[in-house]
Amino acid sequence: MGVSVGDTCRLYKKCKICGETKYLKEFQTTGGRRGNPSKRKSFCRNCKNRRHERILGLRLEYKFDTSLLDPFKDIIIRGRSTSGFRYENIISFDRAKKLVEEEAAGIIHSTLIHNFFNWKSLRQFVLERDCYTCHYCGFYGDTIDHKVPKSKGGASTPVNCVCACIKCNRQKGDTGYEEYIDMKLTE
């Protein structure tokens, strides 16, 4: 088992920017009114001007093959709310499968998925993707419409949502996508 000097010794610390292990005094204290000398910044004095740089670790790769999900266990979904707080909930296997298939979530492992969108970010994504153009009439649109209505089991996902103008969104209401398209064509 490889243990480096900076992991166990309290006299040395590893700089998050340059990656070098240095003597503890090479790192500034975090300061504050009480000035706790044992709390030090994560970057050394030499890297002070580079503190805005962010060292990226290995990137988490999502999987989208729904056969990886475990149908016999609870599936946990994690994400961020519109106010920026992290959340974690338990959802059914069918709901998790639907979210992954409709490109709203990615699989981390067999019982954990990550939700990519909250309501604000989904709305912004769909409006920009559709260039603020109504899917039904082609005029300016600034609302989101569900192809399969939520009342009939439709999810708020990028595949199920399209940009719509207020008029078309109200006219469509609770009707299905194909039914509304046929109705628009006969007008």
Secondary structure, DSSP 8 states (H G I E B T S, - for coil): ----HHHH-TTEEE-TTT--EEEGGGEEE--TTTT-TT-EEEEEGGGGGGTT----------B--GGGS-TTS-EEEEEE-TTS-EEEEEE-HHHHHHHHHTTSEEEEETTEEEE---HHHHHHHHHHHTTTB-TTTSSB--EEEESS-GGGT--SSTTTEEEE-HHHHHHHTTS-HHHHHHHHHH-
